[in-house]
Amino acid sequence: MTAAVAGFNLKRKTVTEHGGIVMEKDQIVEKKKEDSFGAAERRVRESVERLQLPSVVYEFLKKPQRFMEASIPVQMDHGGVELFSGYRAQHNNVLGPFKGGIRFHPGVTAASVKALSLLMTLKCALIGVPFGGGKGGVACNSLEMSAAEKERVSRGYIRAFVDLIGPEIDIPAPDLFTDARVMGWMVDEYCALTGRYTPGVLTGKPVEVGGSVGRKEATSRGCVYVAREAAKICGITLKDATVVVQGCGNVGGQAAQFFSELGCKVISVCDISGGLYRAEGIAIPDLLDHVKETGLIEGFAGGEKIAGEELLTMDCDILVPAAMENQLTAANAPEIKARLIVEAANGPTTPEAEQILSERGIFLVPDVLANSGGVTVSYFEWVQNNQGLYWDLETVNQRLEKMMVEAFHTVYRFGRERSAGGTLREAAYGYAVQRLAEAMRLRGWY
Ligand code: NAD
């Protein structure tokens, strides 16, 4: 069976022969869609102009300092070898080593990896961790791979980029369709190739091999902390506030859990298999057990089945896109009823949609701020690896909360003082660009 991946048509096709073995391969045809990442570069330029910074700051930020592409040969279970395209973008390291996740997804392209690496540079500057921005990925349909194939892709990625990463150079992490298990294989491959135990080369590892407690849930936890602060500004009382979450993976599933722990009613959740609705609130722990067991929301009996797209325009207080980019578009933005949108995913809102939402007075917490909890605890993990001294969960969560709350209010204040009338995204970009520009000046880059 061919797994559906949102935004892509996957067609099974017999295309290659290796030593007499006929291999099947997915032909991936990208559907035309609006671009939410293209706007990031423009926003950086506008911030440079608005803050009257030298134009060379924009020249530094508009593209990665270094970009690498590799063909990764992978032995497949059927005996043949397939070549996958792997990428690593090292965007900017003025504040510290490059840092950013690795995606295993058919939609991974050179352009998307470059765009995401810019977001990481901004995110790290914004939240105040001493890292630059990077991103990586492998164009593959990992949903259809066996665990053994996925392991071979993971090890192949590290073999391709081993000389270009390291705890003081570039520190990858999990992202879409990669997880702690993948990081475990990757760190093992790196240690084997270099002959040194170097857990700080990657973050998001299993706790048993140098990961930090609280890392897995950090993006969602951080997202809920900023949602709580934004809700105060919007006059939303969290007790019984209605929340809908698109995506039930690492970020969406845990976010739904934390919202329900705060007393919110999570009335709808969806994933690639469709959506679920329950007016009284879905029993999130039961749903997460089901997803853990089956991998999908499909088949969970605790709610009414709905189409995934219905969820975005549902009547609710808080909407949390936590799946993919380009989900809130000019087509659905006029119908969105949420009062507050918290972008847990990267790039879920197209520029046109954002304009419409802003005109309609819907408060939006942008991705660079809302989902920076993951990189914050990745930073904690790297600190612990470097020190060889490990913290407890309470310490991790307290430090995360402090940094997220401070970052939210700093950006909100910056927006009121420096870009009155602008969106919170403009404020976030402005604040990050200003920090990056000052570090570049002090390091003598201009
Ligand atoms: P994941 O692979 O664990 O989960 C993705 C979820 O989205 C799955 O439930 C999948 O079924 C669902 N999904 C995919 N396409 C969908 C669609 N069109 N409609 C509805 N559901 C759909 O990925 P994740 O780690 O949870 O990441 C989600 C988003 O958050 C991505 O944009 C990622 O870049 C961003 N992000 C993740 C982290 C992290 O720490 N994992 C940190 C920052 C940002």
Residues whose N, C-alpha, C, O or C-beta is under 5 A from the ligand:
A	BS01	NAD	A6 P174 D175 L176 F177 T219 Q246 G247 C248 G249 N250 V251 G252 C270 D271 I272 G308 A322 A323 M324 A344 A345 N346 N371 G374
